[in-house]
């Protein structure tokens, strides 16, 4: 194992894409045997991490995420950046796979030498998709990628998961009819640092700008300036024509600089790490509670009694805690 | 204790306000000796609970909450309702008390026989202010109060706590200068079922209506219709003149009816109870983790290492879980 890890480390340091792919496969593995080597690898490359812009990208199916990432990614590559594209799709499975991070949908970017595209890991045991992606970000950074895009499709809680592992969260939107925006998911605008109204081309330009203005007003109400180190920005763009992509990169750079200068960037990453640690502990501990011998047998009935209002929440909680001999 | 509980139950059934106050004091008590009697009382009156409109009311200091509750409460009392006013103020302490639920600020309502006003319990151990208030709601319902208002001042996470214990959440707001609304707290508009722009009187009426329109547009964007059983409504009102208070009650009644007919009201309450149970279990279990002998000694250093990026979150989580012999 020692020699294997050495080979992984060497390949990562030199930016060998094949080794990078295998390292991420190791980190994504659900096999119990792979966990110790994966953690040893992460430990070894940890000092090399942290050097990328971690950018989350979300939007409903049809908004043009793949085209956006393709064109945006190429611009960055052509400007000298090394760009990695990861994806979080909790519905991804080993057999079904995922359309996210699908190279065939990012035709040009997948042909660039200094781009690395990886489909979403499958949801397995042991922390699931979020854990695997967080660790893959670290591996990509260690391999010298200075931009890591994490794509998510907006299924379930995936935006919240991604927003908590990146520095900046970009939401792509479409123009809707009248006041309504298409497919906007509740809570997503709370997470956005930058909102880009896509497909602002041809006859749609005017509508896109109107949508932009509405979103800006709404964000000013919902997220008033002064409360956060960065107030969310709204722009229009056309991934197809390339319009607005430059501006988006400038905003990302401005966001990065603003937060870095105030110390907020490091603080944000630190707190993300700490929250993630406790999240992993909490998940494992609460899973253990549910299967605890003294708890498991009566749990279904207890939950049913709570839902049915036949017992108070407090009494039910005390039943569980007493069974585990824990003080409330 | 048997006879005492019987006396409490009897006093609650007959709507005896003095007994009601003592029962709530018992439920709010942090003393270990009081916990069994309190839970016995709750168990005994549980079948009598559930019969009130549970209404959360939030807004920044200065928005006019006390005047609003005073006038709104009086209208309900005069229309034949029995109105209880509770408060959640996590900053309340046994010595300092709280201005919330302060009878002197609800002059008229405090003089009505069929109104019951209770200041916020102090944050103590054992589940804190939220637990005490949830249980007090049950006691008030058992005593025949058919409207329970739970006031919160918007400190920390208190709105989220209150929103998760009521049927409907009302946010009072002020008109601001230009596009900006005064003191709007991030996330609060996600929780609101009804928003009332207060102080819509005299020269301020026009500005209040403009604010109403802006909020409505923003809510349509952020919380598009169709996603929830009830889409949030925005009105103007003047607690001082009484304008709009009738409309607010109609909206509350409409909300209640809509959710009751669809089964969502019961579902909402059931899920609140279940979430609350697991929240209590989680709090106690995670507190036990932190003081676990095998964990406590090294925890500070471990958290410091995670914050400082010297170890990965996964490795740190595994350290804790291994120490407690729990599988990840």
Interface residues (C-beta under 8 A of the other chain):
Chain A: X39 X42 X43 X46 X49 X50 X126 X127 X131 X134 X135 X138 X179 X180 X181 X184 X186 X187 X189 X190 X214 X215 X217 X218 X220 X221 X222 X223 X224 X225 X227 X228 X269 X270 X271 X273 X274 X276 X277 X278 X280 X281 X282 X284 X285 X286 X288 X289 X303 X306 X307 X308 X309 X310 X311 X312 X313 X314 X315 X316 X317 X318 X320 X321 X324 X326 X327 X328
Chain B: X39 X42 X43 X46 X49 X50 X126 X127 X131 X134 X135 X138 X179 X180 X181 X184 X186 X187 X189 X190 X214 X215 X217 X218 X220 X221 X222 X223 X224 X225 X227 X228 X269 X270 X271 X273 X274 X276 X277 X278 X280 X281 X282 X284 X285 X286 X288 X289 X303 X306 X307 X308 X309 X310 X311 X312 X313 X314 X315 X316 X317 X318 X320 X321 X324 X326 X327 X328
